[in-house]
């Protein structure tokens, strides 16, 4: 039975919480944190893996080992967490149940222990914390208060869009339309670095001009991308204008492009990469990568050579390159096909599995499907970037295949939120589908 007397609440953590963030035990302030013994047993199954889950499992084990026997108390009695003022306990039931026989059995054991702990001390609020939606539903049905783990989560509905609309007088709109900078302080709105600006004529809203906030100069500058677009890819809406401008800006070293399928995220990034590398010579190479889910998974189970193994995973990237080079507007005279760029090494396409340990200087790096990465995995990729490298993260937070992250905890949205005030970072949310009328209607109706 819990003996804590100086805590306000008791938080019982599920296995997926500590596997997602082993430091979660320190993130509940001066409250009691309880890990059922079944959580320790489940974590033990991951400790030998070379994946991020394995790293987190080993990290948690080291944390618990360091906390053992502190102040003469053991984990089953409860040990103090000096950094928070709270306490941590590994709870063991009076009688251990028989070994779990099937999937979901350990979840039932953990849930039952949370119910038992609540009943032991009915006067102290108890919260069951899990990232498993169905388990929260089951807990609620049993009368147990359940919450998701909020550590490092970003509300996708509140995510900064990267575009701001401001109503100004006609003279200000005309000034920007003439490609003359505007003093940003005249707008009276708070702006993050590199924010896209839509200036509208006050009252009538008929006349507009597009610009981007230059935080260093404190001005709104005109976009560098016109209707002709880049590398045969023309912007079809305001968001794509801003995205292309940020993709080509040398002052932006990290750009996140978030949007549903068909909004042009990957196509714009690859087109801008071709322009920057091949046409402008701003970077030595364009590296396009995407996770072979889950990150770190071996592709050896697929038949054929390494190239043949990777083709099914990389095909969406090849599709975009094929579209750019065969879009009906003629071919670039110096490059007959994207295969020439691949064979010469100007373009490199590879899975994120091979990124760890590398240093990537002077490259235009595109990471597609970044919503399937955890914040730690995205950090691993970004820290590979060397001098003069630009990294572009694209993805749709509502299409996640990784069971250990969701729309609020994936690496893409976390990076977008954390870098919104950084002078080297920028973000655009693309909302309008441009793939085809059929694709857009399917997104809306199905």
C-alpha atoms as one frame of an Amber mdcrd trajectory, in Angstrom:
protein
   0.000   0.000   0.000   1.250   3.507  -0.832   2.631   5.345   2.168   3.336
   8.746   0.590   1.986  11.534   2.751   3.438  14.663   1.194   2.169  14.293
  -2.374  -0.944  15.720  -3.998  -1.724  13.094  -6.642  -0.660   9.637  -7.714
   0.245   9.030 -11.358   0.399   5.440 -12.573   2.424   5.213 -15.791   1.848
   2.731 -18.607   4.733   1.038 -20.437   4.376   3.107 -23.600   4.941   6.302
 -21.611   8.386   5.357 -20.288   9.387   3.770 -23.602   8.500   7.025 -25.332
  10.277   9.147 -22.697  12.319   7.424 -19.959  12.590  10.781 -18.181   8.813
  10.847 -17.769   9.210   9.767 -14.143  10.615  13.242 -13.428   7.845  15.196
 -15.170   4.972  15.024 -12.700   6.188  17.720 -10.316   5.831  17.014  -6.591
   3.441  14.089  -7.010   3.788  10.348  -6.576   4.778   8.371  -9.678   4.022
   4.658  -9.693   5.367   2.057 -12.127   3.542  -1.277 -11.848   5.982  -4.198
 -11.831   4.419  -5.333 -15.102   5.741  -2.173 -16.766   9.271  -3.174 -15.737
   8.688  -6.648 -17.194   7.505  -5.207 -20.506  10.391  -2.744 -20.681  12.794
  -5.640 -20.119  11.668  -7.165 -23.430  13.083  -4.177 -25.334  16.442  -3.724
 -23.607  18.472  -5.672 -26.200  17.013  -3.929 -29.225  19.228  -1.532 -31.190
  16.266   0.731 -31.949  15.275   3.884 -30.080  12.892   1.777 -27.975  15.860
  -0.301 -26.874  17.828   2.819 -25.973  14.929   4.179 -23.949  14.431   0.846
 -22.185  18.088   0.788 -21.143  17.933   4.432 -20.080  14.959   3.754 -17.821
  16.733   0.760 -16.300  19.743   2.937 -15.442  17.484   5.575 -13.884  15.735
   3.019 -11.673  19.013   1.386 -10.723  20.429   4.742  -9.617  17.339   5.416
  -7.498  17.504   2.127  -5.629  18.273   2.233  -1.909  18.204   6.021  -1.668
  17.771   7.328   1.881  17.417   3.782   3.125  14.255   3.149   1.096  13.780
   0.672  -1.718  11.751   1.075  -4.891   8.854  -0.947  -3.545   8.677   1.366
  -0.524   9.041   4.529  -2.597  12.115   6.683  -3.159  12.261  10.498  -3.277
  12.800  12.363  -6.557  14.927  15.215  -5.291  14.785  17.231  -8.512  10.980
  17.486  -8.398  10.044  16.964  -4.753   7.941  13.974  -5.747   8.380  10.269
  -5.114   8.679   7.139  -7.241   7.520   3.636  -6.444   7.544   0.311  -8.277
   4.283  -1.316  -7.194   3.957  -5.084  -6.778   0.594  -6.793  -6.189   0.180
  -8.986  -3.079  -0.044 -12.018  -5.345   1.595 -12.053  -8.747  -0.719 -13.349
 -11.485   0.275 -16.158 -13.776   2.379 -15.292 -16.787   0.486 -13.366 -19.478
  -0.941 -15.808 -21.986  -1.813 -13.561 -24.917  -1.726 -10.058 -26.390  -3.371
  -7.466 -24.195  -2.964  -9.495 -21.019  -0.204  -7.259 -19.645  -2.400  -4.224
 -20.301  -5.089  -5.833 -18.188  -2.604  -6.478 -15.357  -1.399  -2.857 -15.419
  -4.931  -1.499 -15.520  -6.017  -3.728 -12.645  -3.069  -2.557 -10.535  -4.066
   1.078 -11.155  -7.601   0.252  -9.987  -6.283  -1.489  -6.874  -4.036   1.453
  -5.986  -6.947   3.843  -6.381  -9.110   1.763  -4.070  -6.342   1.540  -1.440
  -6.312   5.316  -1.018  -9.686   6.678  -2.166  -8.963  10.115  -0.679  -5.944
  10.760  -2.927  -6.592  11.505  -6.631  -5.094   8.859  -8.912  -4.488   9.316
 -12.642  -3.625   6.530 -15.068  -1.265   7.857 -17.770  -1.068   6.009 -21.085
  -0.508   6.860 -24.744  -2.771   3.958 -25.752  -6.140   5.413 -26.793  -8.049
   2.143 -26.288  -6.553   1.664 -22.845  -7.703   5.157 -21.852 -11.189   4.234
 -23.028 -11.128   1.003 -21.008  -9.911   2.893 -17.938 -12.668   5.474 -18.287
 -15.284   2.729 -18.610 -14.025   1.277 -15.322 -14.308   4.633 -13.567 -10.571
   5.304 -13.568  -9.349   8.766 -14.524  -6.994   8.445 -17.499  -4.864  10.931
 -19.384  -2.419  10.829 -22.247   1.211  11.737 -21.641   1.670  15.424 -22.371
   5.456  15.615 -22.120   6.731  17.194 -25.343   3.298  17.156 -26.980   2.163
  19.855 -29.391  -1.492  20.487 -30.161  -1.744  20.117 -33.924  -4.798  22.377
 -33.977  -2.787  25.145 -32.317   0.355  24.667 -34.405   1.663  27.887 -35.904
   0.737  27.962 -39.608   3.643  30.124 -40.709   1.375  32.593 -42.549  -0.098
  35.829 -41.153  -2.712  38.064 -42.790  -2.654  41.788 -42.031  -5.026  44.541
 -43.163  -3.184  47.707 -44.189  -3.792  50.788 -46.294  -3.598  50.707 -50.079
  -0.276  52.558 -50.178   1.418  49.852 -48.071   0.087  47.095 -50.314   1.315
  48.954 -53.397   4.725  49.493 -51.822   5.251  45.760 -51.307   3.802  45.025
 -54.748   6.527  47.276 -56.180   9.033  45.010 -54.403   9.969  47.636 -51.844
  10.534  46.546 -48.200   8.078  47.664 -45.508   8.763  48.477 -41.868   7.246
  45.517 -39.999   6.483  47.605 -36.911   3.813  49.456 -38.900   1.677  46.296
 -39.056   1.109  46.069 -35.315   1.202  42.253 -35.240   3.595  39.826 -33.585
   5.684  37.952 -36.129   8.033  34.992 -35.896  11.193  35.028 -38.042  10.505
  34.286 -41.731   6.731  34.379 -41.290   4.804  34.650 -44.543   2.724  37.826
 -44.835  -0.456  38.432 -46.820  -1.050  42.181 -46.860  -4.642  43.108 -47.748
  -6.102  46.488 -48.506  -8.103  47.506 -45.484 -11.906  47.323 -45.813 -12.203
  46.164 -49.439  -9.632  43.310 -49.371  -9.379  43.479 -53.161  -5.686  44.218
 -53.442  -3.101  41.991 -51.818   0.656  41.556 -51.799   2.838  38.739 -50.487
   5.965  39.102 -48.412   8.148  37.480 -45.777   9.307  38.866 -42.438  13.033
  39.568 -42.292  13.675  39.551 -38.548  17.261  40.827 -38.882  16.195  43.997
 -40.697  12.751  44.244 -39.117  11.123  44.551 -42.528   8.646  42.764 -44.757
  10.442  41.830 -47.969   8.857  40.666 -51.244   8.970  36.987 -52.152  11.750
  35.839 -54.425   9.534  33.332 -56.262   7.281  34.452 -59.084   4.508  32.738
 -60.994   7.036  30.827 -63.074   8.062  28.845 -59.977  11.228  26.760 -59.943
  12.379  23.832 -62.043   9.060  23.660 -63.927   7.030  23.490 -60.709   4.741
  26.495 -60.375   3.027  27.480 -57.126  -0.745  27.019 -57.301  -1.792  28.755
 -54.080  -0.530  31.270 -51.529   0.894  28.640 -49.216   2.979  27.153 -52.015
   4.365  30.603 -52.853   5.545  30.981 -49.265   6.897  27.418 -49.158   8.977
  27.890 -52.317  10.316  31.208 -51.075  11.424  29.646 -47.788  12.849  26.617
 -49.566  15.091  28.890 -51.625  16.080  31.243 -48.810  19.750  30.738 -47.778
  18.995  32.220 -44.338  16.663  29.351 -43.442  18.551  26.217 -42.450  15.595
  24.205 -41.174  12.137  24.217 -42.752   9.104  22.147 -41.782   6.336  21.621
 -44.329   3.172  20.150 -42.831   0.100  19.232 -44.841  -2.265  16.510 -45.937
  -1.640  14.266 -48.918  -1.591  16.080 -52.243  -0.636  19.540 -50.983   2.711
  19.395 -52.786   5.086  19.185 -49.833   7.546  16.694 -51.289   7.251  17.959
 -54.862   8.039  21.546 -53.844  10.971  20.449 -51.687  12.522  18.354 -54.451
  11.986  21.049 -57.086  13.609  23.661 -54.831  16.446  21.240 -54.112  17.093
  20.768 -57.822  17.086  24.525 -58.319  19.450  25.131 -55.408  21.881  22.321
 -56.230  21.867  21.965 -60.005  20.924  25.435 -61.202  22.241  27.776 -58.490
  25.098  25.647 -57.145  24.258  26.722 -53.578  24.787  23.179 -52.247  27.008
  20.313 -53.284  24.320  17.641 -53.375  20.638  16.969 -52.718  19.985  14.079
 -50.348  16.394  12.833 -50.192  15.496  10.369 -47.467  12.505   8.841 -45.797
  12.110   6.383 -42.932  11.840   2.693 -43.618   9.321   2.214 -40.890  10.208
   1.742 -38.165  13.495   3.636 -38.314  16.346   1.201 -37.926  14.478  -1.744
 -39.406  16.613  -3.907 -41.642  15.583  -4.279 -45.293  17.226  -7.675 -45.579
  13.880  -9.483 -45.677  13.223  -8.040 -49.140  14.697  -9.956 -52.122  17.406
  -8.599 -54.426  20.274  -6.137 -54.174  20.332  -3.169 -51.818  18.970  -0.933
 -54.574  16.169  -3.389 -55.340  15.320  -3.674 -51.648  15.018   0.093 -51.279
  13.000   0.803 -54.426   9.554   0.024 -52.906  10.242   2.400 -50.005  11.754
   5.150 -52.149   9.285   4.965 -55.048   7.266   8.050 -53.964  10.443  10.115
 -54.302  11.158   8.680 -57.743   7.554   9.486 -58.717   8.082  13.146 -57.882
  11.340  13.268 -59.822   9.654  11.592 -62.775   6.864  14.181 -62.697   9.334
  17.072 -62.656  11.324  15.749 -65.600   8.324  14.652 -67.692   5.780  17.322
 -66.846   5.123  18.296 -70.457   7.154  21.512 -70.376  10.213  20.089 -72.047
  13.405  18.662 -70.574  16.412  20.483 -69.261  18.965  20.385 -72.051  21.920
  19.613 -69.794  20.174  16.736 -67.984  18.154  14.278 -70.025  16.652  12.564
 -66.994  16.883  12.411 -63.226  18.779   9.122 -63.632  21.722  11.187 -64.920
  21.710  13.194 -61.690  21.457  10.035 -59.613  24.318   8.321 -61.413  26.522
  11.410 -61.102  25.820  11.667 -57.369  24.196  15.095 -57.580  21.050  13.491
 -56.159  21.276  10.779 -53.530  18.271   8.839 -52.261  18.570   6.603 -49.235
  16.637   5.506 -46.130  17.102   7.229 -42.792  18.490   3.969 -41.425  21.865
   4.938 -42.862  21.932   8.523 -41.530  23.123   7.769 -37.992  26.811   8.491
 -37.511  27.196  10.488 -40.729  28.160  14.130 -41.176  26.317  15.944 -43.952
  27.940  19.282 -44.875  26.881  21.557 -47.749  23.801  19.532 -48.692  20.135
  20.163 -49.394  18.543  17.458 -47.230  14.880  16.501 -47.640  13.349  14.139
 -45.062   9.984  12.901 -46.294   7.294  11.309 -44.071   8.912  12.885 -41.008
   5.659  12.468 -39.045   6.651   8.816 -38.496   9.737   9.834 -36.532   9.964
  10.410 -32.812  11.442  13.698 -31.541  14.631  11.813 -30.645  14.941  10.395
 -34.160  14.445  13.818 -35.719  17.084  15.199 -33.364  19.439  12.461 -34.543
  18.893  13.476 -38.169  19.204  17.236 -37.584  22.414  16.835 -35.605  23.939
  15.094 -38.645  23.715  18.367 -40.598  27.079  20.026 -41.106  28.048  23.522
 -42.161  26.023  25.104 -44.980  23.419  22.324 -44.972  19.690  22.962 -45.265
  17.204  20.404 -43.980  13.546  20.227 -45.000  11.136  18.037 -43.021   7.846
  17.171 -44.726   4.891  15.114 -43.569   1.247  14.754 -42.617   0.652  14.450
 -38.832  -2.689  12.776 -39.500  -1.144   9.871 -41.424   1.121   8.190 -38.888
   2.196   4.551 -39.058   4.370   4.576 -35.947   2.337   3.222 -32.976   4.589
   5.035 -30.495   3.778   8.578 -31.664   0.651  10.474 -32.628  -0.268  13.813
 -34.197   0.853  15.668 -31.082   4.019  13.790 -30.136   5.722  13.051 -33.464
   9.044  14.623 -34.343   7.719  16.752 -37.210   5.198  18.774 -35.190   7.506
  19.019 -32.175  10.313  20.485 -34.313   7.886  22.863 -36.039   6.768  24.193
 -32.660  10.215  24.334 -31.041  11.852  26.197 -33.952   9.086  28.727 -34.605
  10.982  31.526 -32.882  14.430  30.641 -34.223  16.058  32.854 -36.841  17.382
  29.821 -38.734  14.040  27.989 -38.804  10.738  28.427 -40.634   7.438  26.612
 -41.042   4.501  26.496 -43.432   1.275  24.523 -43.132  -0.118  23.558 -46.539
  -3.866  23.008 -46.432  -5.079  23.049 -50.038  -4.690  19.864 -52.051  -3.369
  20.367 -55.578  -2.728  16.813 -56.771  -6.053  16.540 -58.596  -9.714  17.342
 -58.120 -10.368  13.648 -57.472  -7.659  13.426 -54.784  -8.920  16.567 -53.045
 -12.517  15.382 -52.982 -11.431  11.975 -51.705  -9.562  13.686 -48.850 -12.687
  15.625 -47.946 -15.287  12.861 -48.352 -13.609   9.628 -47.362
